[in-house]
Amino acid sequence: MIAIVFYPLVLGIYYSFTDINQRNMGTPFAPPTYEFVGLQNYIDVLLNVDSVFWKVAGQTAIWTFTNVFFHFTIGLGLALLLNQKFKGREVYKIILLIPWAVPSFVSAFAWRWLYNSEYGFFNLLLHKMSQQSIFEPLFTILGLSPSYNWLSDPKLALASVIVVNIWLGVPFMMVALLGGLQSIPEELYEAADVDGANKWQNFWYITLPMLKPVAFVVTLLGIIWTFNMFNVIFLITEGGPGRHTEILVTYAYREAFMNWNIGIGATYGVIILSFLLVFSVFYTRMLNRTEGGF
């Protein structure tokens, strides 16, 4: 455990206080020549006017909270639907789990093909629709184009990768919330029916309060996983165009392993870890207070 977790963690924190890069990191034939620079990397990342940290951090916040919001709302809606008894429920459940079962890198490449501006499915569909007179009013009113550069247009790129990650993340949220719904005692709803409560009152005063502990946990996990979701963005856009889809983890990777500014990359890693630790502690305390109220 120490070798796998703590050694790389401590080494990364140490590197964040050095100027280590490809030139001075050392080789089997030459000793390392990097130097301790104190807080200089943190000053350069957080305070330097040329730093892109705050722009990328803002995009990371948009990326994270937009994804988690739709993960939760769509996941809750599907969980409520699948919690009902109807024919073929298990089949629908299996179908809805497919995005979660497929490896994320496979999904990323599939969606990259769907978004292709020349032969992708979405542009082919829009082109076919634009040639049908029945859709002309729709294209005119909404100002739609028969073709879009989904991944190279700065106005569309971030929204496009967010859609992919929503598609990937909804099944987990759905399954977790469905488990929470099925753990709510049926007697509570029966008692509410006796008192004359309607479905909305049941949802608001029974379902949501009883679901809170599960919702808090899965939302925290969703925020952490989405914040660190490297695969989708890097495999689909590589952070482009012009850093418009860059988030903190992809930029940390770029600095450390593409630009070989290992010290700066480690600094980004420590900042990400610190933020997630603080957020997790705060969120866990909220969860404990919530559970204490039930």
C-alpha positions in Angstrom: 0.0 0.0 0.0 2.8 2.4 0.9 4.7 1.7 -2.3 1.6 2.0 -4.5 -0.1 5.0 -2.9 2.0 7.0 -0.6 5.4 6.9 -2.3 4.0 8.4 -5.6 1.9 10.9 -3.7 4.9 12.1 -1.6 7.1 12.2 -4.6 4.6 14.2 -6.6 4.2 16.7 -3.7 8.0 17.0 -3.6 8.3 17.5 -7.3 5.8 20.4 -7.1 8.4 22.3 -5.1 11.2 21.8 -7.7 11.9 22.9 -11.3 12.2 19.3 -12.6 11.7 18.9 -16.3 12.9 16.6 -19.1 16.3 18.3 -19.3 17.3 18.2 -15.6 15.5 15.1 -14.4 18.5 12.9 -14.9 19.2 9.7 -16.8 20.9 6.4 -16.1 24.1 8.1 -17.3 23.7 11.5 -15.7 22.6 12.6 -12.3 19.5 14.9 -11.9 20.2 18.6 -11.7 16.8 20.0 -10.8 16.6 22.4 -7.9 14.2 23.1 -5.0 12.3 26.3 -5.9 9.9 26.5 -2.9 6.5 28.0 -3.7 7.6 29.4 -7.1 5.6 26.8 -9.1 2.4 27.6 -7.1 3.0 31.4 -7.6 3.4 30.8 -11.4 0.3 28.6 -11.6 -2.0 30.6 -9.4 -0.8 34.2 -9.6 1.1 34.7 -12.9 -0.8 36.8 -15.4 0.2 34.4 -18.2 -1.1 31.3 -16.4 -4.2 29.6 -17.8 -5.1 28.0 -14.5 -8.1 30.1 -13.7 -9.5 29.8 -17.2 -9.1 26.0 -17.1 -10.4 25.9 -13.5 -13.6 27.7 -14.7 -14.1 25.3 -17.5 -13.5 22.4 -15.1 -16.3 23.8 -12.8 -18.7 24.1 -15.8 -17.8 20.7 -17.0 -18.1 19.1 -13.5 -21.4 20.6 -12.3 -23.2 20.5 -15.7 -22.4 16.8 -16.0 -23.3 16.0 -12.4 -26.5 18.0 -12.6 -27.7 16.0 -15.6 -26.4 12.7 -14.3 -28.5 13.2 -11.2 -31.7 14.6 -12.7 -31.8 12.1 -15.6 -30.6 9.2 -13.4 -33.3 10.0 -10.8 -36.0 10.2 -13.5 -35.0 6.8 -14.9 -34.7 5.3 -11.4 -38.2 6.5 -10.6 -39.4 5.0 -13.8 -37.7 1.7 -13.3 -38.9 1.5 -9.7 -42.4 1.1 -11.1 -43.8 -2.4 -12.0 -44.3 -2.8 -15.7 -43.7 -5.4 -18.4 -40.2 -5.5 -19.8 -38.7 -3.5 -16.9 -35.6 -5.7 -16.7 -35.0 -5.4 -20.4 -35.1 -1.6 -20.3 -32.7 -1.7 -17.3 -30.2 -3.8 -19.2 -30.4 -1.5 -22.2 -29.9 1.6 -20.1 -26.8 0.0 -18.5 -25.0 -0.4 -21.8 -23.3 3.0 -21.8 -21.8 2.1 -18.4 -20.8 -1.4 -19.5 -18.9 -0.2 -22.6 -15.3 0.9 -21.8 -15.0 4.7 -21.8 -12.3 4.8 -24.5 -14.5 2.8 -26.9 -17.4 5.1 -26.3 -15.1 8.1 -26.8 -14.0 6.9 -30.2 -17.5 6.1 -31.2 -18.8 9.5 -30.3 -15.8 11.1 -32.1 -17.1 9.4 -35.2 -20.6 10.5 -34.6 -19.4 14.1 -34.3 -17.2 14.0 -37.4 -17.9 17.1 -39.5 -17.6 15.2 -42.9 -19.1 11.8 -42.4 -20.4 11.8 -38.8 -23.9 10.6 -38.0 -25.2 13.9 -36.7 -24.2 16.0 -39.7 -25.5 13.3 -42.1 -28.8 13.4 -40.2 -29.0 17.2 -40.3 -28.1 17.2 -44.0 -30.9 14.7 -44.8 -33.4 16.7 -42.6 -32.5 20.0 -44.3 -33.5 18.5 -47.7 -37.0 17.6 -46.5 -39.6 20.4 -46.8 -41.3 19.3 -43.6 -38.2 20.4 -41.6 -37.7 23.7 -43.3 -39.7 25.7 -40.7 -37.6 24.1 -37.9 -34.3 25.0 -39.6 -35.5 28.6 -40.3 -37.0 29.2 -36.8 -34.0 27.7 -34.9 -31.4 28.9 -37.3 -30.0 25.4 -37.8 -27.3 24.6 -40.2 -27.1 21.3 -42.2 -23.5 20.9 -40.9 -21.6 21.7 -37.8 -18.0 21.5 -36.7 -18.9 19.9 -33.4 -15.4 19.4 -32.1 -13.5 22.2 -33.7 -16.0 25.0 -33.1 -15.1 26.7 -29.7 -18.8 27.4 -29.2 -19.8 23.8 -29.5 -16.8 21.7 -28.4 -17.4 21.8 -24.6 -21.1 21.1 -24.9 -20.4 18.2 -27.3 -18.0 16.5 -24.9 -20.4 17.2 -22.0 -23.1 15.3 -23.9 -20.8 12.3 -24.2 -20.0 12.3 -20.5 -23.6 12.6 -19.5 -24.4 9.6 -21.7 -21.6 7.7 -19.9 -22.5 8.7 -16.4 -26.2 8.5 -16.2 -26.4 4.6 -15.8 -24.3 4.6 -12.6 -26.4 7.3 -11.1 -29.6 5.5 -12.2 -28.5 2.2 -10.6 -27.4 3.8 -7.3 -30.6 5.8 -6.9 -32.7 2.9 -7.9 -31.1 0.9 -5.1 -31.9 3.8 -2.7 -35.5 3.9 -3.9 -35.9 0.1 -3.4 -34.6 0.4 0.2 -37.4 2.8 1.2 -40.0 0.9 3.3 -43.2 0.4 1.4 -45.1 0.9 4.7 -44.3 4.6 4.5 -46.2 5.0 1.3 -49.1 2.9 2.5 -49.5 5.1 5.6 -49.3 8.2 3.4 -52.1 6.8 1.1 -54.2 6.2 4.2 -53.7 9.9 5.1 -54.8 10.9 1.6 -51.4 12.0 0.2 -51.0 12.3 -3.6 -48.0 11.2 -5.6 -46.3 14.6 -5.5 -46.6 14.7 -1.7 -45.2 11.1 -1.5 -42.3 12.1 -3.6 -41.6 15.4 -1.8 -42.1 14.2 1.8 -41.1 10.6 1.7 -39.0 9.7 -1.4 -36.6 12.7 -1.4 -35.9 12.7 2.4 -35.3 9.0 2.5 -33.1 9.2 -0.6 -30.9 12.0 0.7 -28.1 9.8 2.2 -27.7 7.8 -1.0 -28.0 11.0 -3.1 -25.3 12.7 -1.1 -22.8 9.9 -1.5 -23.4 9.3 -5.2 -23.3 13.0 -6.0 -19.9 13.3 -4.2 -18.6 10.3 -6.1 -20.0 11.8 -9.3 -18.2 15.1 -8.7 -14.9 13.5 -8.0 -15.1 11.1 -11.0 -16.2 13.8 -13.3 -13.6 16.3 -12.1 -11.0 13.7 -12.9 -12.6 12.4 -16.1 -9.5 12.4 -18.4 -10.5 9.8 -21.0 -13.5 11.5 -22.6 -11.9 14.9 -23.2 -8.5 13.8 -24.2 -9.6 11.1 -26.6 -12.3 13.2 -28.3 -10.8 16.7 -28.4 -7.4 16.6 -26.6 -8.4 19.7 -24.8 -9.0 21.7 -28.0 -9.8 23.7 -29.9 -7.5 26.3 -28.3 -8.0 24.9 -24.8 -11.8 25.4 -25.0 -12.4 21.9 -23.6 -9.3 21.7 -21.4 -9.9 20.8 -17.7 -7.4 20.7 -14.9 -6.5 17.0 -15.2 -5.9 17.1 -18.9 -3.8 20.3 -18.6 -1.8 18.7 -15.8 -1.1 15.7 -18.1 -0.2 18.0 -20.9 2.3 19.9 -18.8 3.9 16.8 -17.2 4.0 14.4 -20.1 3.7 16.4 -23.3 5.6 19.6 -22.4 7.7 17.7 -19.9 7.3 20.5 -17.3 7.0 17.8 -14.6 7.3 20.3 -11.7 4.3 22.4 -13.0 2.4 19.2 -13.8 2.9 18.0 -10.2 1.8 21.4 -8.9 -1.5 21.1 -10.8 -1.9 17.6 -9.4 -1.4 18.8 -5.8 -3.8 21.7 -6.3 -6.4 19.2 -7.7 -5.9 16.8 -4.8 -6.1 19.7 -2.3 -9.4 21.0 -3.7 -11.0 17.5 -3.8 -9.9 16.7 -0.3 -11.3 20.0 1.1 -14.5 19.5 -0.9 -14.9 15.9 0.2 -14.5 16.8 3.9 -17.0 19.6 3.6 -19.4 17.4 1.7 -19.0 14.5 4.1 -19.8 16.7 7.1 -22.9 17.8 5.3 -23.8 14.2 4.8 -23.2 13.3 8.5 -25.4 16.2 9.6 -28.1 15.1 7.2 -28.0 11.5 8.4 -28.1 12.8 12.0 -31.4 14.4 11.2 -33.2 11.2 10.2 
